[in-house]
Amino acid sequence: MNSMNKHYGKTIVGIGLSLSIFFSGSLIVTPQSAYAATASSTSTANKIFATGKKYLGVPYKFGASSGITSAFDCSSFTQYVYKKNGISLPRSSVQQSKVGKYVSKSQLKPGDLIFSDTNRDGKINHVSIYMGNNKLLHTYKVGVGVTISNFSGSTWDKTYVTARRVL
């Protein structure tokens, strides 16, 4: 019996050691995975900005058709530049405000979508792309078109409703 107890003891120690190595190994892998996801979303955000900047100055047209690049409204612009980078968004700003994950104003990251109620009627009517460093990439108003604007203190900040992370 004594040799049997030694055998079971070694087996239990072996299993315990294996589980310990397994769980400590998974703890080591997790931060790398999180870093990879962060690096990937940052890379995608930068690609979205590069795509959007190609259209700086393109005219604003309310109700612009999806997929055209001769004129955009705010949501056709976001839909277009995200789609060019592999992310499908619905057509309207209200619909876009319901996809992805809610993010608070204080936790904005580059690539997040910001939604505003510029008419101040209780309804979302504008979407812009947060670029980081207090900058927005968006389009609005005939005569302005696709542009980069400051966020803090702007109309879009003062009429901010919500933000969504789709990256």
N, C-alpha and C positions, 0 to 999 in steps of 0.2 A: 504493500500500500504506500509505503514511503516514496518509492520511485514514481508511483502513479500521481501522488500529490505534487512531486517536483515537476512532472510533465505538465499537469494542469497549471501549476504556478508559472512555468515558462510560457505556456500558451497565453495565459491571461496577461502577463507582462508584455508579450509580443503584440497582442491585440491592442493593449493600452498604448504602447509606443507607436504602433501604426496609426491609430486614431489621432494621437497627439501630433504626429508629423503631418497627417492629412489636414487637420484643422488649422495648424499653424501655417501650412503651405497655402491654404485658401485665404488666410488673412493677408498674406504677402501679395497674392495675385489681385485682390480687390482694389487697392489703390491704383495699380497699373491700369486696370480696366476703367476705373473712373477717370484717370488721366487721359486714356485713349479716347473716351467719349467726349471729354472737354476739348481735347485737341481737334477732334473731328468736327464738333459743332463750331469751333472757332474758325476752322478752315472753310466750312460751308458758309458761315456768315461772311467771311472775306470774299468768297466767290459771289455771293449774292450782292455785296456792295459793288464789286467790280462789274457785274452784269448791269446793275441799276445805274451806275455812273456813265455807262455807255449812252444812256438816254437822257442825260442832263440837257435841259432846254427843250425837250420834246413837249409840244403843246398839251395843255389840259383840255379835256372835253368830257363833260358830264355824260355818263352812260356809254363811254367808249366801249367798243366791242372787245371781247376777249381775244387775245392772240394777235391783235394788230399792234404795230409799233409806231404808227404815224401820229397817234394821240392816245393819251391814257387818262382815266380818272384814277382816283387813289387806289381803289380796290382792283381795278384791272392791272394797274402797275404792280402791286404786290403779288397778285396772282401770277403775272407773267414772269417776273424775276425769280420767284421761288420755283415755279415750274421748270424754268431753264436750269435749275440746280437740283432737280429731282424731287421737289416737294409740291404736292398738289394742294391747292387751297380752293375753297368755294369762291364764287364770283363777287358777292357783296361784302362790304365791311361788317355788316351785322352778322352774316353767316361766318365770316372769318373770325369774328370775336368769340365764336363758340368752339373752335378747334384748338388742338394742342392743350397745353397746361397753363392754368392761371399762374401769373407771376405778379407780385406786388411792385408798385412803383419804385420802392427802395431796393429791389433786387433785380432791376433790369440788366440784361446782358446784351451785347451786340447780336443782332439778328432777331430780337424779340419784336413782336408787332404791338404797336401802341394804338389804342382806339380812343377817339374823342367825340364829344357832342358839341361841335362848333356852332350849331344853331341854337343851342341851349334849350332844346325842347324835350329833353329826356330820352333822346334816341341817338344811338351811335350813328355818325354820318361821315367819319373820317378814319382812315388807317394810315399809319406811317411805320417805317422800319427804324428801330433804334440802332444807331451805329456805335454807341459808346461815346464817351467824352462829350456828353450833352448835345449830340448831333442826331438829326433825323434825316432820312432819305425818303422822299415822298413827292407827290404831285398835288397841286391844288390851284384853283383860280386861273381863269383865262388870262393870259399875259405873263404868268409865272411859269407854269408847267413843272416838269421834273426838276427838283432842286434839293439842296441840302440846307437845312434850317437848324437854328439853335432850339433846344427843347425847353430848358428851364426858363420860366417866366413868359413863355410864348402862349399864343392862343391854344395850342395843342396841349400844353401843360395845364393851363387854367381850366380847360374843358375836358381834361383827362377823365376817362371812365374806367378803363381796365387795360391790361396787357396780357398777351398770350405768348408762350414759348412753343414754337413749332419745330425747332432744331433739336 
